Amino acid sequence: MNRRTWIWPAVVVVIAAAYPVGKWVVRAWVDRKIERNVGHQLPSFTLTSTDGRTFRSDELRGKVAVLHFLRSFCGSCEREKPAVRALASKLDPNDVVLWSIMTDRLQGYAEADTQATLARSKFEHPVLMADKAFADAFHGAEWSHVTPIWYVVSRDGEIVATLRGTQELAAVEEAIANARG
């Protein structure tokens, strides 16, 4: 067997093995960036919703807050949308506030793609559009494609939990219950 006969299959095997390892390393690193926010105060921010209203972080004081990051072209985000809608329908907005945060603009997605995602989502709670400063205050704008992510914030403004990846309703409800104390 000559060198060319075995080198290409060897290259394919090395690349095939390196991809999942590299993906695991990057995911672990990003997870640590997200988790480092636990115990810190919610950053001050002002964002605009998809319907043009302005939302400020100071509106969340005295309430448990759930910030749910999502984007278009995210299979995990699509899979958890029924849980997001179920959660929104169960919450007392005087006690727990749910805001979804779209990172589409940071990704450079076309407005038509964002609108199509919103139409499929059928969310009745506010959906805010993240800007670079906002994303940098959490886990970095360069990681705005890493979705879904949930931040749960206590009544006094402390980030008490982060959840990464597709979440079941029970996991988010447990984080909210823990934030209530």
Backbone torsions as a table, in degrees:
resi	resn	phi	psi	omega
1	MET	NA	127.2	-179.3
2	ASN	-84.2	169.8	-173.6
3	ARG	-60.4	-40.8	-179.4
4	ARG	-64.5	-30.3	-177.6
5	THR	-67.1	-36.9	-176.8
6	TRP	-100.2	-19.4	-175.3
7	ILE	-68.9	-42.1	-178.9
8	TRP	-65.8	-44.7	174.9
9	PRO	-61.4	-36.1	178.3
10	ALA	-64.8	-41.6	178.2
11	VAL	-62.0	-44.1	179.1
12	VAL	-61.4	-43.4	179.4
13	VAL	-63.4	-43.3	179.9
14	VAL	-63.4	-45.1	179.4
15	ILE	-65.0	-43.7	179.8
16	ALA	-61.8	-36.2	179.2
17	ALA	-77.5	-34.5	-176.8
18	ALA	-72.0	-33.4	-177.0
19	TYR	-59.2	-54.4	-179.4
20	PRO	-64.5	-33.9	178.2
21	VAL	-65.9	-46.2	178.0
22	GLY	-61.5	-42.5	178.3
23	LYS	-61.8	-42.4	179.2
24	TRP	-63.0	-43.2	-179.7
25	VAL	-63.2	-46.2	-179.8
26	VAL	-64.1	-44.4	-179.8
27	ARG	-61.7	-42.8	179.0
28	ALA	-62.7	-39.9	179.8
29	TRP	-65.6	-45.5	179.2
30	VAL	-65.5	-40.9	177.6
31	ASP	-56.9	-41.4	178.0
32	ARG	-64.8	-38.6	177.0
33	LYS	-61.1	-39.8	-179.1
34	ILE	-71.8	-47.3	-176.3
35	GLU	-66.8	-23.8	-178.5
36	ARG	-65.8	-13.9	179.0
37	ASN	-76.1	-20.2	179.8
38	VAL	-61.5	132.4	-178.4
39	GLY	93.1	-8.2	178.9
40	HIS	-99.8	157.9	176.6
41	GLN	-74.0	147.4	175.7
42	LEU	-60.8	128.5	178.4
43	PRO	-63.4	150.4	175.3
44	SER	-73.8	135.9	-179.8
45	PHE	-156.9	159.2	170.8
46	THR	-133.9	125.4	179.2
47	LEU	-132.3	158.1	177.5
48	THR	-104.2	139.2	178.5
49	SER	-82.7	170.6	-179.0
50	THR	-67.4	-16.6	176.4
51	ASP	-101.2	11.5	173.1
52	GLY	91.9	-1.3	178.7
53	ARG	-79.4	154.3	178.9
54	THR	-100.0	134.6	178.3
55	PHE	-125.3	137.7	-178.2
56	ARG	-123.4	147.1	179.7
57	SER	-59.2	-31.9	-178.2
58	ASP	-67.2	-14.8	175.1
59	GLU	-69.1	-16.8	-175.7
60	LEU	-88.4	-14.6	-177.5
61	ARG	-57.2	135.3	179.1
62	GLY	85.7	-2.6	178.5
63	LYS	-125.7	154.6	168.9
64	VAL	-76.6	135.1	-179.0
65	ALA	-118.5	141.2	175.7
66	VAL	-123.9	116.9	177.4
67	LEU	-107.1	118.2	-173.9
68	HIS	-113.1	107.8	-179.7
69	PHE	-85.0	132.5	177.1
70	LEU	-148.7	174.2	178.2
71	ARG	-157.2	167.9	172.5
72	SER	-71.7	161.3	178.1
73	PHE	58.5	38.7	179.9
74	CYS	-125.1	105.3	-179.3
75	GLY	-60.5	-40.5	179.3
76	SER	-64.0	-39.2	178.4
77	CYS	-63.5	-41.0	178.3
78	GLU	-62.8	-43.0	-177.5
79	ARG	-64.9	-30.8	-177.1
80	GLU	-93.1	-2.5	-178.0
81	LYS	-57.6	-38.6	175.9
82	PRO	-60.2	-37.3	177.8
83	ALA	-67.7	-37.8	178.8
84	VAL	-64.1	-46.3	179.4
85	ARG	-63.8	-41.2	178.9
86	ALA	-62.7	-43.1	178.7
87	LEU	-61.5	-48.1	-178.5
88	ALA	-58.1	-37.9	-177.8
89	SER	-72.7	-20.5	-177.2
90	LYS	-92.8	-17.9	-171.5
91	LEU	-81.2	142.9	169.6
92	ASP	-89.4	110.5	-175.0
93	PRO	-62.9	-12.8	174.9
94	ASN	-81.5	-11.3	-177.3
95	ASP	-115.8	-46.7	-177.3
96	VAL	-131.5	128.2	-179.3
97	VAL	-108.6	130.3	175.6
98	LEU	-113.5	121.1	172.9
99	TRP	-124.0	127.3	171.4
100	SER	-89.0	143.0	-177.3
101	ILE	-120.3	113.6	179.4
102	MET	-90.6	133.8	179.7
103	THR	-103.4	16.3	-176.5
104	ASP	-56.8	-42.9	-177.8
105	ARG	-64.6	-34.7	177.3
106	LEU	-66.9	-27.5	179.3
107	GLN	-87.2	-9.1	-179.4
108	GLY	77.8	22.5	179.8
109	TYR	-70.6	148.0	177.6
110	ALA	-66.5	146.0	179.2
111	GLU	-57.8	-35.0	179.0
112	ALA	-63.1	-36.7	177.2
113	ASP	-66.8	-42.3	178.3
114	THR	-61.9	-45.9	-179.1
115	GLN	-63.6	-37.7	177.7
116	ALA	-65.4	-40.3	177.6
117	THR	-63.8	-44.3	179.1
118	LEU	-62.5	-40.4	179.4
119	ALA	-63.3	-41.7	177.7
120	ARG	-68.1	-31.8	-175.8
121	SER	-67.7	-38.5	-178.2
122	LYS	55.2	37.5	177.8
123	PHE	-76.2	138.6	175.5
124	GLU	-104.3	-11.0	176.4
125	HIS	-88.4	165.4	-178.2
126	PRO	-62.0	138.4	173.1
127	VAL	-119.0	117.0	-176.2
128	LEU	-103.1	151.7	-179.7
129	MET	-100.8	116.4	-178.7
130	ALA	-69.3	145.1	169.7
131	ASP	-115.1	174.4	-174.5
132	LYS	-60.4	-44.9	-178.3
133	ALA	-61.0	-41.2	179.7
134	PHE	-63.5	-50.4	-179.1
135	ALA	-63.2	-38.8	178.4
136	ASP	-63.0	-32.3	180.0
137	ALA	-69.3	-20.1	-179.1
138	PHE	-101.2	-75.3	-175.7
139	HIS	-135.3	10.3	174.9
140	GLY	99.5	128.8	179.9
141	ALA	-61.2	-30.1	179.9
142	GLU	-66.4	-15.0	178.3
143	TRP	-108.9	21.5	-177.3
144	SER	-69.4	-12.0	175.5
145	HIS	-81.7	-10.5	179.2
146	VAL	-83.2	100.7	-178.8
147	THR	-144.8	159.2	-3.7
148	PRO	-79.9	153.5	175.4
149	ILE	-136.9	141.3	176.7
150	TRP	-120.9	134.3	170.2
151	TYR	-116.9	129.2	177.3
152	VAL	-112.8	129.1	-171.5
153	VAL	-121.1	133.9	179.9
154	SER	-73.4	171.8	-179.5
155	ARG	-60.4	-27.4	-179.8
156	ASP	-93.3	10.8	173.4
157	GLY	89.6	9.3	178.8
158	GLU	-89.5	132.7	173.8
159	ILE	-72.5	117.0	-174.1
160	VAL	-108.3	-14.7	179.5
161	ALA	-156.6	148.2	170.3
162	THR	-129.8	140.0	177.1
163	LEU	-127.4	134.0	-176.0
164	ARG	-122.8	138.0	179.2
165	GLY	89.0	177.0	-179.0
166	THR	-57.6	128.6	-178.0
167	GLN	-115.4	143.9	170.6
168	GLU	-84.6	155.0	-179.5
169	LEU	-55.2	-41.7	-177.4
170	ALA	-60.6	-37.8	-179.2
171	ALA	-66.3	-41.1	179.7
172	VAL	-70.3	-40.6	178.1
173	GLU	-62.5	-37.5	177.7
174	GLU	-64.5	-42.9	178.4
175	ALA	-63.1	-38.5	178.2
176	ILE	-65.9	-44.1	179.1
177	ALA	-60.2	-40.8	178.0
178	ASN	-66.0	-35.1	179.3
179	ALA	-69.3	-30.1	178.1
180	ARG	-69.6	-23.2	177.1
181	GLY	88.8	NA	NA
